[in-house]
Amino acid sequence: MGLGNLGFTELMMILIIVLVLFGARRVPEIGASIGKGIREFKKNIADVNRDVREPLNEPASGDRLSAGEVASARAQEEAVRPEPKRLI
């Protein structure tokens, strides 16, 4: 049984189990955390795709950045990203 074969009854049973395990107050927090995780995952996949395709679409030689400038720009980008919220 794949994930796409879940029916209404199975989804309701999963929801009831989640409510019993975590309580009604934590379910919205968990849902928000899962959503943030999925968004971050998609963003990282897009970044990897861009990094892979970037050498294929290199700009003209006069527009290229030096390796130090690229490393500096990536370090600044990493410093700006907030740390993801931990559930536990």
N, C-alpha and C positions, 0 to 999 in steps of 0.2 A: 504494500500500500504506500504510494507516494504522497507527498505533501499536498499535491493538487487534488487528491481523491477524498479529502476531508469533507464530510457533509455537515449539515446544520447541527445534528445531534452530537457529533464528535467535537465540534467547536464549542458547543455549550458545555460539554463535560470538561473540556480543557479549561474553559473560563471558570467553572465552579471550583476545579482543583486549584487554580491560581488564587482565587479569592480565599479559599480555605487556608492555603499555605502562607500567603503574604498579608492577607487582610485587605479590606476595602480602601484603607488610607494609603497603602503603599502601591497599589495597582497603577494609579496615574503616574507616579514617579518612575515605576519600572517601564511603563509604556513610553514615557518621554525619553528615558535613558536608551531604550532600544531604538527609538527613532533617531536620536542623536548619533548613536553608533552606526546605524545604517547610512545616514547622511555622510558621516566621516569616512566610512568605507567607500562609498561612491565617489567622494571627493578624491580620496587617495588613488582609486582606480583611474579616475580622469587625469590626475597628475602623472601617474605612471605612463598612461597612453600618450600624454603630451610629451613627456620626456623621451619616450621611444620614438615618436614621430618627429620630434624637434630636429634631430640631425638630418632628417630627410628634407626638411624645409629650411635649411640654413640661409640666413640673410647674406647679402653681398659682403665681400671681405672687409669693406670699410665700416660696416655696421656691427661687426662681431665684438663680443666682450672678451676680455682676457679671462683666463681660468680663475684668477684671483677675484675679479669682479663678479663672476658667476657664483663662486663660493661665498663671497660676502653677501650677495643678494639672497642666496638660499639660507644663509645663517640668520639674516634679518627676518626672513619669512618664517622660519622655525621659531624664532623668539617671539613673534607676534601671536602665534597660535596658542590659545588657552589649553590648559591641561583638562582632559575629559573628566567629568564627574564620576566618581567611583560609587557603586551601590553598597559595597561591603567594606 
